[in-house]
């Protein structure tokens, strides 16, 4: 190197400490704007991109061995930065446990970082022991945990929704929205006055078939789509014209479709009955074939609007494996099991949207 370049080298060597101090000051600044206190991590994310991922094994030893899953109750007016994610309890009300883990809804901060949440909604068991729950985001999305404790769904973007459930094969039933590529693929076959419902495989982020539900409704406001082994499909939707909720019970091969007022229907395991809430607040059980209806218990003191804060506590009733009991929660987070034939009711504790494995 020539002697003429040495002064430049000296000047750069003097600047190196200042550059290092500048980087340190930047990281200190990030320290103050990070709500989680992950200072160096957040700085690296801003410089290198957001590489955070959910823990794929929130239950490394497998799903807890409890029959009833629920969402831990949190007061809507209480600030809780990390509320519990899932709770479990035995049907006799003992052994209640709660777990908290991070989830990403798809929303991002002003810095472009994924926003973490720990709050879940509307858990449901499948007949194969898989656990499904929703996360509020834009759009809403879902997660599924298999019996081994592995979680799926972070990378899937085809299944928005809140109150979701399974078909008999273990696929998740949900409407296909018009903004999705899947809808555009099916668009030439869309039937007027019907909604396109897909069977979503959340383990592989793909669709394993679709069918039509004869409902003229906004796909954003149809929930609790269930199917039994006999080919009956049930769901409910909100009618904005009448400001009411209606249940549809449909059998495509027999060309039968029935409509009646109600919310949050759920098939019994044998598929012979559906449990749901009438507009007057009563939990009722209805025979799928004969339409015979039996009032079980008054579950709500007043009609529940689907946009009210309390609606996140009320979900599809959960059936016991023997088909004799139902589990549900009130709008203020009080969980009960009730024998639907006798009306015997047992208080279990605080929690929302319970379901029985």
N, C-alpha and C positions, 0 to 999 in steps of 0.2 A: 504494500500500500504506500502511496506517495505521501510525503510530509504535508502536502496541501490539504489532504482529507482529514488529518488528525484533529484540527480544531472543531470540525463538524462532529466528529466522533465524541469529542469532549462535551460539546453542547448537548448531544443526545443523552450522554450518560448523566448529565445534570437534570435532564427532564424526566428520566425514569422514575425517581422518587415521587415527583409531582403527579405523574400518571398513576402510579400505584396508590397515592393518597386519594386521587379522584375516584378510582374504582372503589376504594374503601368507603368513601363518603356516599357513593351511590348505593352501596349495599346497606349502609346505615339508614339512608333515606327509605329504602325498601322495607327495612325493619319496622319503621313507624307506620307504613301504610298496609302492612300485612296483618289482617285480623287474627290469623291463626298463629302468628309468631314464628312461622317457618322462614326465617330471614334469608339464609343462604339459598335454600331451595327456591324461594320465590324469585330471588335475583337470577338464579340460573334459568328459571322458566322464562323470564322476560328476555334474557339474552339468547337462549337456545331454543325456546319454544316450550309449550306446555306438554310435558311427557307423562303427567300423572295418570295412573290407572287404578281402577277399583281393585280391592283384594278379591281375587277369584275364589278364595276359600274363607268366607267369613265364619264358617263352622268347620274347622279342619278335622274334627272328630265326627263329622256327620251331623245331620239335623238333630236337635234335642229330642229325647224320647218322651214327648208330651202329646196328648191327644188334641188339645185345643190351642190354636194359634190366634193371636190378636195383635192390634196396634196399641201400644201403651198410651193411656189417656194423658193428654197435655191440654191445659187451659188455653183456648185460642187467644186470650188476651195477655197471656204470660209470655215474656220474652225467654226463649229457651234456645240457645245457639246450637246445642247438640242434643236433641231429644232422643229417647230410645227408639230403635228401629223396629224391632219385633219383640213380642212377648209370648210366653208359653205357660200353660196351666193345665192341671189335671181336671177331669170333669167333676171331681168332688170339691174343687176350689182350692186344693193344696198345691204346694210346690211352685208357686208363681215365680218366673224368672224373666228378666228383660235383657236384651242385647242391643248394643249400639255399634254401628259401623258406617263408614263413609260411602256415599253414592254420588253419582254425577248425572244430573238431569238433562244435560245438553245445553243448558244456559251458560253464558260466559260473562265475565266481568268487563269493565271498560278497558282492562289491560289485555283482553283476549284469553284470559285464563278460565278454565272450567270451574264452575261454582259447585262446591261440595254441599251436600245435604245429608242428614241422617234420618229424615222423616219419611216413612212409608205409609201406604194406604191400602185398604181392601185386600187382605191376604186370602188366598184360597188354596186348599189342598186338591191335588188330583187323585184319581183312583190308584195311581201308581206310587203315591207318596211324594210327588214333587210339590214344591211350595211356590206359589205365584204371588207377587204383590206389585203395586203401582208406585210410581214416583211422579209428583206434579212437576211439569216442566213445559217447555214450548217446543214441540207438542208434548203431552204426557207420554211417558214410556214405562216399561215394565222390566222386572227382573224375575228370574226363576232359579230356585235352588234345588238341586237333586238330592236324593237321600244321603249321598256321600258328603254333602256340605258344599259342593261346588256351585258357584253362581254364574248364570248366563244372562246376556241381554245388553251389556254395555255397548257393544258394537252393532246391535240390531237397530235399524231405523224404520222398519216396515210396520211396526205395531204400536201406534199411539192408542191410548185409552186409559180408563180408570177402573171401573168395575168390570173385571174380566174373569173368565172361567174356562174350563177345559171341555173338550169333546171326549167321548169314551176312549179314543185312541191316545189321549194325552196331548193333542194339539191345542193351542190356545185360540179361542174364537174371538174375532174382532172385525169391525167394519174396515173396509178399504177406503181411504180418503181420496178425494179427487186430485189433490196435489201430488200424489205419489206416482212413481213410475209404474208400480203394479197396476194401479187403476187405469193408466193409459194403455197398458197391455190388454186389459180386459174390456176397455171402453166400447169396442165394436159389438160386444155381446151384452151390454148393460140393458136390463129390462125396465121399461117405464113403470114407475110406481113401486120399484123394489130396491132394496139395498144389497150390495154385494158384500158378502161375509166370507172372510178367508180363514183357513186353518193354518195357523202360524206355528212353525217349528222353531222355538226360540234357541234351541241348542245349536242350530246350524244357520240361523237368520234367513230362513227361506219359507215359502208358502207351499203347503202340501194339499192344495185343492181349495175350491171355493164353492159357495152356493148362494142362492138368492133368497132373501127374506121379504115377503110381500108387505112392505111398510113404506109409506110416503113420509119420510122423516129425515131430518138433518143427521148425517152419520155421526156428528159430534155429540148428539144427544140421544144415543141408543146404548143401553148398557145391559150387563148381566145376561149375555147370550149364552145359553146352555143347551146341551143336547143329550138325550138319553139313548140307550141302546136300541130302542124300538123305532127311532127315526123322528121323534118329536123334537122340535126346537122351541125354546121359550126365550123371551127377552122383554124389556120394557123400554119405552121411549117417552119423551116429553112433547106434548102437543102445545105449541105456542098459541094457536088459535083459540083453544078452549082453556089454556092454562092448567092442564091436567096431565097426569101420567097414566099411560095405558100399557097393559101387558098383552103381548101377542103370543099365542100358542099355535104352532104351525107344524103340519105334516105334509111334506111335499109329495110323497108317493100316493097318499090318499086324498090329496087336494083338499085338506081341511085347514082352515085358519079361523081362530077365535080371538076376539078382542074383548077385554074387560078392564075396569079401572084397577090400578094397583102399582106397586113398586117392588123392586128387588126380588124377583122370583128365583127359586132354587129347586132343582130336582132332588128327590130322595135318591139314595144309592140304587134302588131297584127301578127307578124311573116311573113309578106308578103315581107319585104325588108331587105337587109343587107347593112350597111354602112361600108366602109373600105377605106384604103389608097392604091392607086396604086403605083408601083415602081417609077413613075415620080413625086410623091409628091402630086398628086391630091386626094382630098376626093371625093369619088363617092358613089352613091346609086345604088344597083342592085336588080332587080326583081328576087325573089327566083325561081319562076316557069319558066318565059320566058327568063331569063338572060338579059333582057333589062337593059342597064347601062346608068346612067345619071351623068355627071360630075357636081359637086357642086361648089368647090372652090379649088384653089391651097393652100394646107395647109403647105407644106414644100418646101424649096428652093432647096433641093437636096435629093437624096435617103438616107434613114435612116438605118444605120447598127444596127443590134439588140444588139451589144455589146458596142455601143458608149454611152458616159455619157448622151447625150441628150435623149436616148431612154427611160429613166425613166420618162420623161415628157409626152411622147406620149403613149396613150392607146386607147382602143376601144372608138369610138365616142358614146356619150350618146344621146338617143332619148327622145324628149319631149313626154308627155303622149298623145297628140293629133297626134303624128307622123309627124308633119310639120317642126319641128326644130331639129337641131343637135347641141351638144356642144362638143368642142374639144379644145386642146391646141397645140401651136406650140412647137418645140423642145427647145425654150428658155423661155418657161413658160408664154406665152400670151394666155389667154383664150378667145374664141369667141363662140357666138351662130350664126348659119347660117340657113336661111330658104332654105331647100334643093331644093324646086321647083323653087324659084325665084332667089336664089343666094344672097339675102340680108344678110349682115353680120354685127354683132354688137360686139364690143369689151367689155369684161366684167371685165378684170383686170388680175393681175398676179396669176398664179397657174398652176398646172400640173394635167394631167390625169382626167379631170372632168367627172362626170356622172350625169344624170338628173333623179330625182326620178319619 
